[in-house]
Structures are given as C-alpha cells and as structure tokens.
C-alpha cells in the first residue's frame, strides 16, 4: 500500500496511470458494443458453442471474448500483432526494411507507418472472412454444427457495413494502444492483450468451481496456478549476461577509458510468440477439414483430425503442440537476435568479449550461447502451454466448456499476463526511482 501511495504522490505518474486505466475501461466497454446487422440470438448460441473449445476458443482469448459477441472490437489487437510479426520477419529478407531498422527514430517511424497499413489490410481480410464464415454459423471454428446464421439480412451493403465497422474498431484499438504507450504507462498493445486475457479468468475459475467437488478442485488448481506463476517469473527474469569490454578511444582531444558492460540474453527470448504460432498451425488442419469430401478418404482424414488435432486433451495433440512450440522458439529467436549483426556492431564500436576475438569467433560464440539457453527456454514454454490443459482435463474431465476453460487459464494466458505485468511494474519503478521513491520491485532503502 505504501508503494501505491508513492504512485499517487507523483502527479505526472498518477496522471499516466489514471489515463491508462481510463483507456482500458473504454476498451472493455467497446468489447460489448454490438455491430449492426447481426442476429444477437445467434450470437448467444455461438458463445455457448465456443465454450466447448475449437479454434474460436483460442482466437477469442486475445479479444476478451469480443469476437464471439461480434462487437466493435471483435478483431481485438491481433491484426496489429500479426502485422508487427510480418514486418519483423520481412525485415530479415527485405533490404529496405533492414535499412530502416538502422536509421534510428526516423526508420522506426517509417516501419510503424507501414505496420499500420498492413494492420488495416489484415483487418479487412479477417472481417470479410468472418462475415462470410458466420453467415454459415461459424463452420468448424466453434465445434458446432454450423447451422446458425449471424447475418440474416445478408447483402453487399450489410457486408460492407460490418466489415467497415470491424476495421474501424481495429484501427481505433490500434490508436488507443499507441496513445497508452505515449501518454500512459507501459506498452499499450501489451496492456490491451493483458486486459483481454485476464477478463477470461473469472469464468474459467467458475468452470472449475462448478464441477463436482468444485471447492477442492479449485483449491488444487489455485495452488498449481501460484506455483506456475512463480516459475514463470523466475524464467522470465532469467538472463545469461555476456561480459563486453570496450577499449580506450580518443575522440577529439579527449581520451575515454574502457568501459565494461554486458549483453543480456533472456532464457525465454521469444516470449509468447511460439505458442501463438504453434496453436495457429495445429488449428489450421481443423479449418481445412471443413472443405474435405464427406465420404471416402475425406471422411477418414476428417475423423483423424477430429480425434487427434481437435481434441486439446489428446496426447498426440499435446505432443505435436510441444514439438511445434520448441521449433518455433528456435525460429523466432534466430529472427529476434542476430549473432552476425551483434558481432559486427561490437566490432564497429570497439568492443570485445574477454577471451574471444572480434569478428567470426565472436559470432560463433554468441550463436553457441544462444542455442544453449534457447533449449531450456523452449522446453519451458512447451511445458507451460500443455501443463494447465492436462490439469484442467484431469480435474474436470471431458465435457462442454472444459476446452474453453483450458484455453482461458492455459500457459498462453499466464505467460502474457506475467510478462506484461513485470514490464509495466519495471516502468513504474523507473519512474519512482527517478524521484527517489521506493518501487514495487526494489528493496527497502
């Protein structure tokens, strides 16, 4: 409470926190504003089907259940996140984007502007696909029979109206996230995702409590939840610090002595991105199975997909998901941290790793260290993704609503919530320490 009081003592920080909270409240309000042209009775049925699991249960995790309500912010912040990932991957193969990354603030502004354009394009494509898909009841997204029609007055004008509303909501949410980043506290996009994920926790805990012997099962799950929480904090803060020494240099008539610093390599360098990639890839066959023939080889393939890839508690599903997560962790880490570029920057700045020659040897050393710490990070993310699902399946057993609960309190939710909370607390701490106040993460002075 004393640390919260410290926040209230600083007018600038207090205003930033209040502004952030106000924007998040507006986001939650917008997630309940209905889109015109949608049958609300059919929306309620889709929400019930989404609780049984399926691809939609995973997608609505990042929209705070606004997707199943077909509300203004139904697309959530995922179009922007997808656009950011696309731009980051393209920067590896497109020289112009690499050039922008090396131009500092000017290049960052250009990259951000193109990310916005890509976000609008993705929003238009996603909203158009959702309108046509939910005109037929959602197909294989919800795990239902697909016999509902959310757009009863289906016509070109109605489709354009809904697509325009969804796209405008996505653009508004992107603008709100950028406002939080510049005028509030923390990263706006991350806080919006955090708000979406946390909003699904009460209903998930309620699903555990409503089962037989619910109080005992809820106590078991809460104990597991706290252990997993401590484990996530421990891994998220884990770093391998590589020492770097800078030689003496002469600038004009001044001689600067050598400095010692370090390169922090996080154990979990990729964050939650591998879980998102792996979940999207493993759910792709479920979508494709909807267009297969209903008899012959198509029926056999569809049965295999429904038995092994659509059931989140199946051992085959969990094994494939874990392997995909480990593979995508290595893939994204290689994109996020480039040993060649890092070694080249050290050489240009006159820095070196003690005992390692600059150039190719530094590059080889950084690659070796990165590969060694990526493996435990990848295994950690894989365990984090599948362990809550196994526990929910053990406590609740098969039944409607349990798959949806597994998504809401799964490893993805925990990793996002803890990661965003830690980063936001670090920013609050830095603001307090600048004004000689004690922060949340600091010890007693």
N, C-alpha and C positions, 0 to 999 in steps of 0.2 A: 504493500500500500504506500510505503514511503517513496518507492520508485515511481509509482503512478502520480504521486504528489509532485515529484520533481518535474514530470512532463507538464503538469498544469501550471507550474511556476514560470515556465518559459513561454512567453506569449507567442513567439514565432512557431515553436514546436507544437504548442497547443492548437494553434490555428491549422497547422498542417494535418494533425491527427483528426480534428473535427471535420475538415474538408474531405479527408479520405473516407471517414465513416459516412458522411452525407452522400458521397458518390456511390458507395457500396449499397446504401439503403435504396437509392434511386435504381440501381441495377436490379436489386431483388424485387422492387415494385414493377419494373419493366418486364420481368420474367413472368408476371401474372396478367399482363395486359393482352387480351386476345386479339388475334389477327382477324380482319373482316373476311367474310366468305367461308368460314369454317364451321362445320356442324359440331357444336360443343358436346352433344350427347355422344357422338362417335369419338370425340377426344377423350372422354372419360373411359370408354371401352379400351382405347389404345393404351391409356395409362395403366389399366389393370393388366393388359397383356404384357406390357413392358416389364412389370414386376416379376414375370416368370423368367426373365433373362433375355438371351438373344443379343444381336448386335446393337439394338436400340438401347438396351440397358447399359451398354458400355458407352455409347455416344452421349446419352443424356447425363452421364456423370459429369461432363465438362460444361453442361449448360444449366446446371442446377435444376434439372427436371423441366426446364422451359421448353425443351424440344417436344416432349410428349404432351405438353399443354398447347402446342402450336401458338406460342405467344410472340411478342415483339422481338425478344432476344432468344428465339428458338435456336439459332445457329451458334449462339454463345461466342466465345473468343477463339474457337477452334479455326475459323478461316484465317485469322491473323497468325495464329501459331503455325498453321500449315504453310502459309506464305513465308514466314520467317525461316522455317526449316528448308523450304525450297530455295530461297535466296542464299542460305548458308551453304547448301550443297552445291548450287550452281557457281558459287564463288571459287570453288576448287577447280572448275573446268573452264570458266569464262574469264579471260584475262582482264576485261574491262572491270568486272566486279572485284577482282583482286587489286586492281589499281585503285579503285575507290576505297578499299579497306586500308590502304597505305596512305591515304590523303588526310587522315585525321577527321576533324569535325565536319569538314566540307564533304568528304566522301561518305561519312556516316549519314549526313542529311540526304544525299542522293540515294543511298541504299534504303533509307527509311521511306522515302517518297515512292520508290518502286515497289517496296513491300506493301504499301497502301494500295497501289494499283492492282497488284496481284491478289490482295485480300478481297477487293471488290469483285474481281473476276471469279475467284473461287466461291464467293458468296452467291453470285448469280447462278453459277452452275449447281451448287448444292441446293439452293432454294428451289430451282426449277425441277431438279431431280426429286426432291421431297414432295413437291406438289403432285407430280405425276405418280409417284410411288404411293402416296397416301390417298390418292384418288381411288386406288385399288385396295385400300385398307392396310398398307404397310408391307405387303408381301412377306418376305422372310425376315424382316427386321425385328419384328416383335415376337416371333414364335407363335403368333396366332394363325387363324385360317385365312386372313387377308380378305374377308368378305365385308369389310366396312368401307364406307365412302365418306372421307372427311371433307370433300369438296363437292357437295351435292349439285350446286349450280355451276358445274364445270364448263367454262367458256374461255376464249382467248383473253377477254378483258379481266375476268376474275383471276386467271393465272397470272397475268401481268401485275395486277394489284397486289396479290400475295407475294410474288417474287420481289416486287419493289419494296414492300413493307419489310420482308425478311432482310433484304440487302441494306435498307436504310437502318434497321436495327443493328446489324453487324457493324456498319460504319459508325453509328452513334456509340456503340460499345467500344470500338477501337479508339475513338476520340476521347471517351471517358477514361480509358486506361492511360492514354498519353497525358491527360490532364492530371491524373493522380501521380504519375511519375514526375511531372514538372512542378506541380503546386502542392502535392501531398507528401506522404511519407511512404517509402518503399516503391517497388516496381508495380505499376498499375495493372499490367496484364497478368502478372503472377497473383496479385491480390484478388482479381476478379475470378481467376480459376480457383483460388483458395476458398473464396466465398461460395462458389458453386459446389465444390467438393464437400465442404463442411455442412452445407444445407441438407445433404442427404444422410448425414449420420443419425439424426434422431429417429427417422423412420426405419433405418437399418437396425438400430438397437431395439426399437419397438418390435421388430420381427423376431428378434432373438427372445425378447421377454415374453411374447405372446405364445411361444411354443410350450410344450409340456415341460413341467419343472423349469419354467422360464427364469425364475429368480436365481436358481443355482447355475443355469447355463449362462445367464447374463454376467454373474459374478466371475465364472471361469473365463468368459471372453474378455471382460474388462481387465482381469489380471494379465491375460495374454496380450491384450492391447497395450498395457503400460510397459510390459517387457519389450515388446516390439518397438515402442516409442523410444525407449532408452537406447535400444540397439541402433535405431535409425539416426538418432542424434550423434551417437558415437562414431558411426561410419561417415555421416555427412560432414563432420568436423575433422575427420581423419585426413592427414596430408603427409606426403613424402617431400620434405624440404631439401632441395638440391643446392648446396652452397655455391655461390658465384663470387669471384674476386675480380675487381676492376683495377687495372694497372694505373700508375700515376700518369697524368697527362698535363700538357701545357696548353692553356687557352689564352692567347694574347700574351700578357706579361705575368699572368697568374699560373701557379702550379697547383693542381688539385691532387691531393693524396688519394691513394687507392681506397676503395670502399668495399665492404663485404655485405652481401645480401643473399637472397636465396630465391629459387624458383619453386613456388608451391604447386605440387601435383596432387590433386584430390584423388582419394581412393575411388570415389564414385564420380568420375569426370563427366559422365554422360547424363547424370541425373535421372529424370523420369522418362526421357525420350525413348529408350529401348523398350519400355513396357508399352508405350503408345504404339510404336512401330509394330512390335510383335503381335499385339492384340488386333491391330488393323489387318495384318497379313493373315493371321489364323482365322479371322472372321470373314475374309474375302471368299473362301470356298462356300461358306454358308449362303452368301448372296448369289454366287454363280450357280448354285444348285437349283435356284428357283427357275432357271431357264432351261434346265435339262429335260429330256423326254420323261414322261410319267411311267413308262414301261420299258422293259428290256434293260440294256446297260445303264440307261439314265436312272432307272429306279434303284439299281444296285449301288451306283455311285452316291445317289441322294441318301440312301439308307446308311451307307458308311459314314457320310459327312454328319448326318443327324446323330448317329450313335457315338461317334468319337470326337468330332470337332465342334458340335453344337452343345455338347454337354460339358459344362465347365468343371464338373467334378470327376470326369473320366480320367484315368491315369494316362492314357495316350494323349489326351488334350493337354494335361499338365506337363508331360514330358516334352512335347513339341513346343509348348509355350516357353518352357525354361530354356531349351536349346536356341530358340529364336531370340530370346532376350540376351543370352550370352553373345550370340553372333552380332546382334545389332549394337551391343555395348562396345565391342571392339570396332565396329564400323563407324559409329558416331564419335568415339574417342579419337580415332585417326583423323576425322574431319575437324574436330574442335581443337586439337593440339597437334601442330605440325612440327616434328623434331627438326626437319631441314630448315624451315623458316626461323625457328627459335635459335638454332646453332648459328645461322647466318647473322641474325640480329645481335647475338652476343659478340661475334667476331667484329662486326662493324663498330660496336660500342666499346671495344677494347676489354671486354670481359672474358673470363675463362673459368672453367670448373677446376678446382685444385686437383692436380694429378692427371688431368685429361687435356690432351692437345686440342686447340681450337680447330674447327673445320669438321672433316668427316668423322674423326674419333668422338667429338662431342655429340654429333648427330647420332652415331651408333650407340653411345652411352645413354642418351635421352630415350631413344627407342627401346633399349633393353629395359630401363627402369619403368617406362610407361607400360610395356607389355606385362611386366611382373606385377605391378599394382592394379592393372586392369582386370586380371583374372579374379582376385578376391572381390573386387567391386562388382563384376558381372555376376558372380555366384550369389553375392549379397542381394542384388536386385532381383534375381530369379527366385531365390527363397522368399523374398519379401512379397513377390507377386503371387506365389502359389500357396503359401502357408495359411493366410486368412481364409482362402477358398476351401482348403482342406478342413480347417477348423469349423467353418460355418456348415459344411456338408456333414461333418461328424455330429455337431450339436443339433442341427435342425433336420437333417436327413432330406430325402427327395420331397419335393412339393412346390407348389406355385408360390412365388415370392422369394424363395430361398436363393435362387440365382441372382436376382436383383439385389438382395441384401449382401451377397458375396461381393458384387461389384462396388457397392457403396462403402463397405468397410474393408475393401481389399488393400493390397500393398500400394497400388497406384494412388489411392486417396491419402494414405498415411504419408507416403514419400512427398507428395505435393504439399500437404498441409505442414509437415515439419520443416521442409526446405524453405518454403515461403515465410513461415513464422520466424525461423532463425535469421534469414536475410533481413526481414523487417526489423527485428529486435537489434540486429547489428547497426542498422541505420539510426534507430532511436538512440542507441548507446553512444554512437559517434557524435550525435547532436548534443547529448547531455554532457559528455566528457569535454567537448569544446567549451562548455560554460561551467566547467568544474562541478558538475552534478554527478552523483553516483548512478550508474545504469543498471539494466537488468542482468547483463552478462558479466559485469565487473564485480570484483570482490570488494570488501569493505575497505575504505581508505583510512 
